[in-house]
Structures are given as structure tokens and as C-alpha cells.
Amino acid sequence: MNIINAPGGNIMPYLHNYRIFISHAWRYSDGYERMVRFINDSTHFRWTNYSVPENKAFTGLSSAQLGNQLRNQIAPVQCVVILAGMYVAHSGWIQYEIDLAKQMGKPILGVVPWGAERTPIAVTQAADRMVSWNSAAIVGGIRAITP
């Protein structure tokens, strides 16, 4: 474990900064926003969010242009997180993100939404790991599958 000197002479472990893309649909951003809060509220976890939130949504793009934007977002990340419950409503674009992640060798973390009775098979088959809908499971899953 690497350590660093913190202000006041305290020694603290170095926190790796995880580069993460969270798959989401702007129309249904509640799950995305809650996922971001879960990760942000985790102690001893640093991350950079490569997703584009609803308030910065791309507008007026063709499908090809949106595909290029998604490629640019996913290329630098270390992990792609997919909220499995959203798959049904937006399977085309989420499948595109899954395919991009697989082509680029990015690990995929599937998150089963709270209260979900079923999980889309496309997500469970693509995911390197599936976790439940809570901060500890999500952060633990990211750490476990991220190089």
C-alpha cells in the first residue's frame, strides 16, 4: 500500500482515482443521480465520472454522433457501471455501451436496482460482476474488477 503525508504530518493511504462511466438515460436520471450519490458518499474512494449528466446532455446529435460521444466517454475509463433496471427501456443504447466496453476490454459492473425482481440477461451475461444497490457493494464491485 502506498502512503502519503497529509497536512499536519498525518500519514494516510494513497487513494487510487477510479475512472468510471455510468450508463444511463437522461430521461430517467433519478437512478443515475442516486448512483453518483452512492459513490460520492463512500469513504476512502476517489473517482472521476466520465458520464454526462442530464444538465449537460448532448442535444441535436445524430445517432452516429452520439455513438462517437459515447466512445469518447468510455475510452479512458477503467470500469463501466450499468444499472440493470434501465436496460429494458433503453436497450439499444445500453447494448451499444456494453458492446463498446467489451470491444475496448473495459470491465463491466452490473448493479441490480433496489427491489428488482428480475435482471436483464444481456446485463448479467456481459457483467464481470453483479452487485446489489448500495454504496458498499457498488464500490467493492468497482474495486474488485478494476485493474
DRENNUGU-154529 format. One record per atom (N, C-alpha, C): residue number from 1; atom name; y, x, z. Coordinates in Angstrom, 3 decimals, decimal comma, m for minus. Atoms other than C-alpha are relative to their C-alpha. Layout:
! residues N
[NUM; "CA"; [Y; X; Z]]
...
! end
This chain:
! residues 147
[1; "N"; [m1,171; 0,847; 0,000]]
[1; "CA"; [0,000; 0,000; 0,000]]
[1; "C"; [1,237; 0,894; 0,000]]
[2; "N"; [m1,263; m0,717; 0,029]]
[2; "CA"; [3,429; 1,333; m0,885]]
[2; "C"; [0,922; m0,561; 1,069]]
[3; "N"; [m0,961; 0,477; m0,989]]
[3; "CA"; [6,119; 1,164; 1,778]]
[3; "C"; [1,387; 0,495; m0,369]]
[4; "N"; [m1,386; m0,380; 0,251]]
[4; "CA"; [9,885; 1,314; 1,611]]
[4; "C"; [0,752; m0,062; 1,312]]
[5; "N"; [m0,866; 0,061; m1,166]]
[5; "CA"; [12,579; 1,932; 4,155]]
[5; "C"; [1,007; m1,109; m0,201]]
[6; "N"; [m0,928; 1,122; 0,065]]
[6; "CA"; [14,549; m1,217; 4,810]]
[6; "C"; [1,254; 0,340; 0,788]]
[7; "N"; [m1,208; m0,233; m0,795]]
[7; "CA"; [18,084; m1,422; 6,220]]
[7; "C"; [m0,346; 0,016; 1,483]]
[8; "N"; [0,253; m0,122; m1,428]]
[8; "CA"; [18,121; m0,408; 9,857]]
[8; "C"; [m1,174; 0,898; 0,319]]
[9; "N"; [1,091; m0,932; m0,218]]
[9; "CA"; [15,307; 2,088; 9,376]]
[9; "C"; [m1,372; m0,641; 0,123]]
[10; "N"; [1,296; 0,670; m0,075]]
[10; "CA"; [12,547; m0,542; 9,394]]
[10; "C"; [m0,830; 0,347; m1,228]]
[11; "N"; [0,896; m0,264; 1,119]]
[11; "CA"; [9,540; 0,188; 7,238]]
[11; "C"; [m0,649; m1,321; m0,392]]
[12; "N"; [0,547; 1,251; 0,515]]
[12; "CA"; [8,418; m2,694; 5,026]]
[12; "C"; [m0,909; 0,299; m1,180]]
[13; "N"; [0,837; m0,203; 1,189]]
[13; "CA"; [5,659; m3,032; 2,443]]
[13; "C"; [0,801; m0,321; m1,256]]
[14; "N"; [m0,620; 0,264; 1,291]]
[14; "CA"; [6,797; m2,893; m1,157]]
[14; "C"; [m0,576; m1,294; m0,548]]
[15; "N"; [0,460; 1,254; 0,587]]
[15; "CA"; [6,627; m6,339; m2,743]]
[15; "C"; [0,043; 0,110; m1,515]]
[16; "N"; [0,102; 0,014; 1,454]]
[16; "CA"; [5,418; m6,388; m6,319]]
[16; "C"; [0,749; m1,218; m0,523]]
[17; "N"; [m0,690; 1,131; 0,620]]
[17; "CA"; [7,571; m8,589; m8,567]]
[17; "C"; [m0,890; m0,558; m1,108]]
[18; "N"; [0,876; 0,653; 0,974]]
[18; "CA"; [5,302; m11,005; m10,446]]
[18; "C"; [0,836; m0,700; m1,065]]
[19; "N"; [m0,668; 0,667; 1,130]]
[19; "CA"; [6,436; m12,184; m13,889]]
[19; "C"; [m0,860; m1,194; m0,401]]
[20; "N"; [0,797; 1,222; 0,127]]
[20; "CA"; [5,347; m15,807; m14,249]]
[20; "C"; [0,654; m0,983; m0,962]]
[21; "N"; [m0,421; 1,120; 0,837]]
[21; "CA"; [5,582; m18,556; m16,846]]
[21; "C"; [m0,704; m1,239; 0,536]]
[22; "N"; [0,563; 1,261; m0,463]]
[22; "CA"; [5,084; m22,109; m15,560]]
[22; "C"; [0,104; m1,005; m1,136]]
[23; "N"; [0,044; 0,999; 1,066]]
[23; "CA"; [4,004; m24,581; m18,218]]
[23; "C"; [0,534; m1,322; 0,542]]
[24; "N"; [m0,564; 1,280; m0,445]]
[24; "CA"; [5,972; m27,817; m18,008]]
[24; "C"; [0,655; m0,724; m1,169]]
[25; "N"; [m0,722; 0,816; 0,978]]
[25; "CA"; [7,654; m30,609; m19,912]]
[25; "C"; [1,324; m0,392; 0,633]]
[26; "N"; [m1,320; 0,285; m0,567]]
[26; "CA"; [11,377; m31,124; m19,453]]
[26; "C"; [0,140; m1,451; 0,420]]
[27; "N"; [m0,093; 1,423; m0,347]]
[27; "CA"; [10,974; m34,898; m19,405]]
[27; "C"; [m0,621; m0,313; 1,347]]
[28; "N"; [0,708; 0,216; m1,262]]
[28; "CA"; [8,684; m34,609; m16,394]]
[28; "C"; [0,142; 1,250; 0,865]]
[29; "N"; [m0,253; m1,280; m0,670]]
[29; "CA"; [10,288; m31,758; m14,497]]
[29; "C"; [m0,194; m0,039; 1,507]]
[30; "N"; [0,210; 0,060; m1,450]]
[30; "CA"; [9,550; m33,011; m10,951]]
[30; "C"; [m1,105; 0,950; 0,455]]
[31; "N"; [1,107; m0,882; m0,351]]
[31; "CA"; [6,205; m31,200; m10,846]]
[31; "C"; [0,373; 1,456; m0,148]]
[32; "N"; [m0,463; m1,372; 0,218]]
[32; "CA"; [7,773; m28,054; m12,271]]
[32; "C"; [0,918; 0,440; 1,137]]
[33; "N"; [m0,954; m0,346; m1,060]]
[33; "CA"; [10,605; m28,100; m9,729]]
[33; "C"; [m0,701; 0,177; 1,341]]
[34; "N"; [0,741; m0,137; m1,251]]
[34; "CA"; [8,171; m28,623; m6,877]]
[34; "C"; [m0,820; 1,295; m0,004]]
[35; "N"; [0,747; m1,247; 0,116]]
[35; "CA"; [6,019; m25,745; m8,146]]
[35; "C"; [0,908; 1,200; 0,281]]
[36; "N"; [m0,962; m1,079; m0,234]]
[36; "CA"; [9,086; m23,479; m8,201]]
[36; "C"; [0,330; 0,087; 1,490]]
[37; "N"; [m0,290; 0,003; m1,449]]
[37; "CA"; [9,918; m24,531; m4,609]]
[37; "C"; [m1,177; 0,571; 0,784]]
[38; "N"; [1,181; m0,540; m0,673]]
[38; "CA"; [6,331; m23,814; m3,522]]
[38; "C"; [m0,009; 1,525; m0,066]]
[39; "N"; [0,044; m1,452; 0,170]]
[39; "CA"; [6,521; m20,306; m4,939]]
[39; "C"; [1,183; 0,653; 0,707]]
[40; "N"; [m1,185; m0,562; m0,661]]
[40; "CA"; [10,069; m19,663; m3,711]]
[40; "C"; [m0,128; 0,002; 1,512]]
[41; "N"; [0,126; 0,119; m1,452]]
[41; "CA"; [9,164; m20,788; m0,189]]
[41; "C"; [m1,080; 0,899; 0,582]]
[42; "N"; [1,053; m0,886; m0,489]]
[42; "CA"; [6,256; m18,347; 0,042]]
[42; "C"; [0,602; 1,283; 0,545]]
[43; "N"; [m0,502; m1,235; m0,598]]
[43; "CA"; [6,891; m15,436; 2,333]]
[43; "C"; [m0,719; 1,189; m0,616]]
[44; "N"; [0,557; m1,256; 0,511]]
[44; "CA"; [6,300; m11,892; 1,158]]
[44; "C"; [m0,502; m0,129; m1,434]]
[45; "N"; [0,361; 0,162; 1,413]]
[45; "CA"; [6,196; m12,891; m2,501]]
[45; "C"; [1,261; 0,028; m0,836]]
[46; "N"; [m1,129; m0,099; 0,932]]
[46; "CA"; [8,650; m11,821; m5,205]]
[46; "C"; [m0,480; m0,370; m1,382]]
[47; "N"; [0,392; 0,377; 1,361]]
[47; "CA"; [8,637; m13,277; m8,675]]
[47; "C"; [1,224; m0,215; m0,855]]
[48; "N"; [m1,016; 0,331; 0,986]]
[48; "CA"; [10,649; m13,739; m11,827]]
[48; "C"; [m0,564; m1,136; m0,830]]
[49; "N"; [0,410; 1,196; 0,723]]
[49; "CA"; [10,453; m17,122; m13,518]]
[49; "C"; [0,428; 0,132; m1,461]]
[50; "N"; [m0,284; m0,119; 1,433]]
[50; "CA"; [10,196; m16,823; m17,304]]
[50; "C"; [0,019; m1,358; m0,699]]
[51; "N"; [m0,076; 1,349; 0,555]]
[51; "CA"; [10,146; m20,599; m17,800]]
[51; "C"; [1,455; m0,410; m0,147]]
[52; "N"; [m1,354; 0,523; 0,191]]
[52; "CA"; [13,192; m22,520; m18,975]]
[52; "C"; [0,059; m1,385; 0,640]]
[53; "N"; [m0,091; 1,305; m0,660]]
[53; "CA"; [14,162; m25,372; m16,626]]
[53; "C"; [0,727; m1,025; m0,857]]
[54; "N"; [m0,570; 1,108; 0,759]]
[54; "CA"; [15,359; m28,758; m17,827]]
[54; "C"; [1,497; 0,174; m0,249]]
[55; "N"; [m1,458; m0,138; 0,176]]
[55; "CA"; [19,040; m27,928; m17,265]]
[55; "C"; [0,375; 1,092; m1,000]]
[56; "N"; [m0,245; m1,009; 1,039]]
[56; "CA"; [18,679; m25,062; m19,782]]
[56; "C"; [m0,892; m0,245; m1,213]]
[57; "N"; [0,944; 0,361; 1,053]]
[57; "CA"; [16,413; m26,912; m22,209]]
[57; "C"; [0,523; 0,365; m1,385]]
[58; "N"; [m0,336; m0,266; 1,396]]
[58; "CA"; [16,337; m25,863; m25,844]]
[58; "C"; [0,198; m1,345; m0,684]]
[59; "N"; [m0,233; 1,261; 0,700]]
[59; "CA"; [17,834; m28,612; m27,969]]
[59; "C"; [0,129; 0,266; m1,494]]
[60; "N"; [m0,157; m0,077; 1,451]]
[60; "CA"; [17,682; m29,228; m31,694]]
[60; "C"; [m0,881; 1,011; m0,692]]
[61; "N"; [0,877; m0,991; 0,614]]
[61; "CA"; [14,854; m26,789; m32,356]]
[61; "C"; [m1,120; m0,690; m0,785]]
[62; "N"; [1,181; 0,475; 0,722]]
[62; "CA"; [12,164; m27,343; m34,943]]
[62; "C"; [m1,233; 0,406; 0,807]]
[63; "N"; [1,243; m0,380; m0,675]]
[63; "CA"; [8,548; m27,085; m33,836]]
[63; "C"; [m0,258; 1,500; m0,107]]
[64; "N"; [0,205; m1,445; 0,192]]
[64; "CA"; [8,350; m23,575; m35,304]]
[64; "C"; [0,937; 0,808; 0,901]]
[65; "N"; [m0,963; m0,699; m0,851]]
[65; "CA"; [11,499; m22,504; m33,445]]
[65; "C"; [m0,393; m0,096; 1,476]]
[66; "N"; [0,447; 0,160; m1,382]]
[66; "CA"; [10,223; m23,949; m30,166]]
[66; "C"; [m1,230; 0,868; 0,256]]
[67; "N"; [1,166; m0,870; m0,129]]
[67; "CA"; [6,928; m22,162; m30,735]]
[67; "C"; [0,389; 1,457; 0,179]]
[68; "N"; [m0,487; m1,375; m0,148]]
[68; "CA"; [8,803; m18,870; m31,161]]
[68; "C"; [0,634; 0,227; 1,366]]
[69; "N"; [m0,604; m0,116; m1,329]]
[69; "CA"; [10,784; m19,513; m27,977]]
[69; "C"; [m1,085; 0,118; 1,073]]
[70; "N"; [1,097; m0,077; m0,967]]
[70; "CA"; [7,562; m20,131; m26,057]]
[70; "C"; [m0,700; 1,356; m0,071]]
[71; "N"; [0,603; m1,333; 0,163]]
[71; "CA"; [6,061; m16,944; m27,492]]
[71; "C"; [0,856; 1,060; 0,714]]
[72; "N"; [m0,915; m0,957; m0,646]]
[72; "CA"; [9,148; m15,021; m26,294]]
[72; "C"; [m0,034; m0,117; 1,520]]
[73; "N"; [0,064; 0,193; m1,442]]
[73; "CA"; [8,833; m16,537; m22,819]]
[73; "C"; [m1,315; 0,527; 0,574]]
[74; "N"; [1,317; m0,368; m0,520]]
[74; "CA"; [5,110; m15,845; m22,441]]
[74; "C"; [m0,303; 1,489; m0,188]]
[75; "N"; [0,324; m1,404; 0,307]]
[75; "CA"; [5,019; m12,336; m23,976]]
[75; "C"; [0,181; 0,956; 1,185]]
[76; "N"; [m0,184; m0,983; m1,073]]
[76; "CA"; [6,477; m10,458; m20,953]]
[76; "C"; [m0,672; m0,340; 1,333]]
[77; "N"; [0,502; 0,409; m1,311]]
[77; "CA"; [4,677; m12,377; m18,191]]
[77; "C"; [m1,350; 0,617; 0,326]]
[78; "N"; [1,288; m0,479; m0,485]]
[78; "CA"; [1,715; m11,345; m16,107]]
[78; "C"; [m0,954; m1,151; 0,285]]
[79; "N"; [0,822; 1,149; m0,349]]
[79; "CA"; [0,459; m14,876; m15,410]]
[79; "C"; [0,643; m1,274; m0,542]]
[80; "N"; [m0,451; 1,317; 0,448]]
[80; "CA"; [0,728; m18,361; m16,922]]
[80; "C"; [m0,582; m1,023; 0,966]]
[81; "N"; [0,418; 1,026; m0,956]]
[81; "CA"; [0,594; m21,248; m14,448]]
[81; "C"; [0,099; m1,359; m0,683]]
[82; "N"; [0,028; 1,311; 0,643]]
[82; "CA"; [m0,415; m24,691; m15,687]]
[82; "C"; [m0,303; m1,062; 1,043]]
[83; "N"; [0,218; 1,149; m0,858]]
[83; "CA"; [m0,032; m27,841; m13,640]]
[83; "C"; [m0,901; m0,959; m0,767]]
[84; "N"; [1,025; 0,679; 0,786]]
[84; "CA"; [m3,208; m29,552; m14,801]]
[84; "C"; [0,277; m1,480; m0,227]]
[85; "N"; [m0,247; 1,423; 0,155]]
[85; "CA"; [m1,994; m33,121; m14,322]]
[85; "C"; [0,906; m0,348; m1,158]]
[86; "N"; [m0,926; 0,276; 1,086]]
[86; "CA"; [0,651; m32,814; m17,020]]
[86; "C"; [m0,663; 0,116; m1,368]]
[87; "N"; [0,650; m0,276; 1,265]]
[87; "CA"; [m1,875; m31,921; m19,701]]
[87; "C"; [m0,128; m1,248; m0,873]]
[88; "N"; [0,273; 1,217; 0,765]]
[88; "CA"; [m2,639; m35,485; m20,728]]
[88; "C"; [1,211; m0,456; m0,801]]
[89; "N"; [m1,199; 0,501; 0,674]]
[89; "CA"; [0,949; m36,431; m21,590]]
[89; "C"; [0,534; 0,961; m1,058]]
[90; "N"; [m0,597; m1,000; 0,896]]
[90; "CA"; [1,805; m33,191; m23,409]]
[90; "C"; [m1,029; 1,006; m0,481]]
[91; "N"; [1,102; m0,904; 0,299]]
[91; "CA"; [m1,500; m31,772; m24,550]]
[91; "C"; [0,274; 0,927; m1,177]]
[92; "N"; [m0,275; m0,851; 1,155]]
[92; "CA"; [m0,159; m30,425; m27,871]]
[92; "C"; [0,714; 1,289; 0,369]]
[93; "N"; [m0,760; m1,194; m0,368]]
[93; "CA"; [2,416; m28,051; m26,423]]
[93; "C"; [m0,682; 0,794; 1,104]]
[94; "N"; [0,706; m0,737; m1,041]]
[94; "CA"; [0,401; m27,199; m23,341]]
[94; "C"; [m1,191; 0,741; m0,595]]
[95; "N"; [1,094; m0,700; 0,677]]
[95; "CA"; [m2,571; m26,370; m25,565]]
[95; "C"; [0,543; 1,213; m0,763]]
[96; "N"; [m0,646; m1,118; 0,694]]
[96; "CA"; [m0,217; m24,182; m27,622]]
[96; "C"; [0,262; 1,148; 0,986]]
[97; "N"; [m0,262; m1,029; m1,018]]
[97; "CA"; [0,815; m22,347; m24,426]]
[97; "C"; [m1,303; 0,645; 0,483]]
[98; "N"; [1,306; m0,539; m0,385]]
[98; "CA"; [m2,835; m21,958; m23,393]]
[98; "C"; [m0,495; 0,966; m1,074]]
[99; "N"; [0,458; m0,847; 1,103]]
[99; "CA"; [m3,708; m20,571; m26,826]]
[99; "C"; [0,802; 1,301; m0,079]]
[100; "N"; [m0,835; m1,211; m0,003]]
[100; "CA"; [m0,746; m18,153; m26,735]]
[100; "C"; [m0,411; 0,938; 1,129]]
[101; "N"; [0,375; m0,828; m1,149]]
[101; "CA"; [m1,692; m16,947; m23,270]]
[101; "C"; [m1,328; 0,707; m0,264]]
[102; "N"; [1,302; m0,604; 0,286]]
[102; "CA"; [m5,295; m16,360; m24,360]]
[102; "C"; [0,127; 1,095; m1,067]]
[103; "N"; [m0,197; m0,997; 1,060]]
[103; "CA"; [m4,208; m14,552; m27,565]]
[103; "C"; [0,646; 1,269; 0,540]]
[104; "N"; [m0,736; m1,139; m0,556]]
[104; "CA"; [m1,919; m12,311; m25,514]]
[104; "C"; [m0,716; 0,642; 1,189]]
[105; "N"; [0,743; m0,557; m1,121]]
[105; "CA"; [m4,521; m11,644; m22,809]]
[105; "C"; [0,625; m0,277; 1,355]]
[106; "N"; [m0,659; 0,356; m1,266]]
[106; "CA"; [m2,495; m13,364; m20,087]]
[106; "C"; [m0,939; m0,853; 0,846]]
[107; "N"; [0,823; 0,852; m0,850]]
[107; "CA"; [m4,417; m14,748; m17,111]]
[107; "C"; [0,673; m1,360; 0,219]]
[108; "N"; [m0,495; 1,359; m0,173]]
[108; "CA"; [m4,078; m18,497; m16,575]]
[108; "C"; [m0,450; m0,518; 1,356]]
[109; "N"; [0,281; 0,654; m1,272]]
[109; "CA"; [m3,844; m20,190; m13,191]]
[109; "C"; [0,199; m1,495; m0,196]]
[110; "N"; [m0,100; 1,456; 0,066]]
[110; "CA"; [m4,607; m23,910; m13,237]]
[110; "C"; [0,248; m0,542; 1,395]]
[111; "N"; [m0,328; 0,600; m1,295]]
[111; "CA"; [m3,109; m25,991; m10,442]]
[111; "C"; [m0,319; m1,483; m0,071]]
[112; "N"; [0,386; 1,403; m0,055]]
[112; "CA"; [m4,683; m29,313; m9,577]]
[112; "C"; [1,056; m0,737; 0,807]]
[113; "N"; [m1,055; 0,715; m0,719]]
[113; "CA"; [m1,899; m31,735; m8,661]]
[113; "C"; [m0,539; m0,740; 1,219]]
[114; "N"; [0,372; 0,705; m1,216]]
[114; "CA"; [m1,955; m33,323; m5,228]]
[114; "C"; [m0,455; m1,405; m0,344]]
[115; "N"; [0,520; 1,343; 0,202]]
[115; "CA"; [m4,071; m36,456; m5,247]]
[115; "C"; [m0,707; m0,235; m1,326]]
[116; "N"; [0,651; 0,176; 1,305]]
[116; "CA"; [m5,520; m35,871; m8,714]]
[116; "C"; [m1,502; m0,199; 0,189]]
[117; "N"; [1,432; 0,257; m0,077]]
[117; "CA"; [m8,989; m37,303; m9,139]]
[117; "C"; [m0,768; 0,726; m1,096]]
[118; "N"; [0,635; m0,710; 1,111]]
[118; "CA"; [m9,709; m35,597; m12,456]]
[118; "C"; [0,924; 1,104; m0,473]]
[119; "N"; [m0,749; m1,117; 0,557]]
[119; "CA"; [m8,638; m32,367; m14,069]]
[119; "C"; [m0,396; 0,143; m1,460]]
[120; "N"; [0,332; m0,127; 1,426]]
[120; "CA"; [m8,400; m31,967; m17,868]]
[120; "C"; [m0,918; 1,194; m0,258]]
[121; "N"; [0,984; m1,041; 0,284]]
[121; "CA"; [m11,349; m29,971; m19,163]]
[121; "C"; [0,621; 1,174; m0,758]]
[122; "N"; [m0,645; m1,089; 0,745]]
[122; "CA"; [m9,098; m27,968; m21,516]]
[122; "C"; [0,658; 0,998; 0,952]]
[123; "N"; [m0,639; m0,890; m0,976]]
[123; "CA"; [m7,251; m26,580; m18,489]]
[123; "C"; [m1,056; 0,732; 0,814]]
[124; "N"; [1,016; m0,661; m0,826]]
[124; "CA"; [m10,338; m25,911; m16,360]]
[124; "C"; [m0,778; 1,048; m0,791]]
[125; "N"; [0,711; m0,986; 0,818]]
[125; "CA"; [m12,058; m24,125; m19,254]]
[125; "C"; [0,861; 1,220; m0,299]]
[126; "N"; [m0,888; m1,111; 0,349]]
[126; "CA"; [m9,016; m21,984; m20,048]]
[126; "C"; [0,408; 0,823; 1,223]]
[127; "N"; [m0,520; m0,661; m1,198]]
[127; "CA"; [m8,068; m21,135; m16,461]]
[127; "C"; [m0,927; 1,104; 0,495]]
[128; "N"; [0,746; m1,069; m0,652]]
[128; "CA"; [m9,126; m17,870; m14,907]]
[128; "C"; [m0,317; m0,393; 1,439]]
[129; "N"; [0,208; 0,505; m1,354]]
[129; "CA"; [m8,820; m19,668; m11,587]]
[129; "C"; [0,706; m1,342; 0,117]]
[130; "N"; [m0,609; 1,291; m0,318]]
[130; "CA"; [m8,117; m23,227; m10,419]]
[130; "C"; [0,289; m0,012; 1,496]]
[131; "N"; [m0,374; 0,071; m1,412]]
[131; "CA"; [m6,281; m23,822; m7,147]]
[131; "C"; [0,576; m1,375; 0,313]]
[132; "N"; [m0,560; 1,280; m0,431]]
[132; "CA"; [m5,042; m26,752; m5,117]]
[132; "C"; [1,524; 0,090; 0,067]]
[133; "N"; [m1,446; 0,197; 0,076]]
[133; "CA"; [m1,467; m27,997; m4,931]]
[133; "C"; [0,642; 0,324; 1,340]]
[134; "N"; [m0,731; m0,432; m1,191]]
[134; "CA"; [0,002; m25,943; m2,069]]
[134; "C"; [0,417; 1,454; m0,170]]
[135; "N"; [m0,599; m1,336; 0,162]]
[135; "CA"; [2,042; m22,764; m1,673]]
[135; "C"; [m1,010; 1,125; 0,162]]
[136; "N"; [0,927; m1,099; m0,275]]
[136; "CA"; [m0,677; m20,581; m0,163]]
[136; "C"; [m1,037; 0,145; m1,106]]
[137; "N"; [1,012; m0,062; 1,057]]
[137; "CA"; [m3,259; m21,485; m2,810]]
[137; "C"; [0,596; 0,512; m1,306]]
[138; "N"; [m0,641; m0,409; 1,254]]
[138; "CA"; [m0,827; m21,025; m5,714]]
[138; "C"; [0,322; 1,497; 0,030]]
[139; "N"; [m0,359; m1,421; m0,098]]
[139; "CA"; [0,486; m17,654; m4,521]]
[139; "C"; [m1,262; 0,863; 0,094]]
[140; "N"; [1,259; m0,737; m0,083]]
[140; "CA"; [m3,019; m16,498; m3,586]]
[140; "C"; [m0,697; 0,087; m1,353]]
[141; "N"; [0,594; 0,004; 1,325]]
[141; "CA"; [m4,264; m17,511; m7,025]]
[141; "C"; [0,713; 0,948; m0,945]]
[142; "N"; [m0,777; m0,923; 0,842]]
[142; "CA"; [m1,442; m15,633; m8,768]]
[142; "C"; [m0,361; 1,434; 0,335]]
[143; "N"; [0,338; m1,372; m0,411]]
[143; "CA"; [m2,177; m12,509; m6,745]]
[143; "C"; [m1,407; 0,384; m0,440]]
[144; "N"; [1,402; m0,297; 0,309]]
[144; "CA"; [m5,913; m12,779; m7,408]]
[144; "C"; [m0,251; 0,284; m1,478]]
[145; "N"; [0,299; m0,167; 1,429]]
[145; "CA"; [m5,712; m12,980; m11,210]]
[145; "C"; [0,992; 0,884; m0,747]]
[146; "N"; [m1,037; m0,786; 0,667]]
[146; "CA"; [m2,626; m10,897; m11,948]]
[146; "C"; [m0,289; 1,494; 0,161]]
[147; "N"; [0,257; m1,447; m0,066]]
[147; "CA"; [m3,145; m7,259; m12,858]]
[147; "C"; [1,131; 0,740; 0,705]]
! end
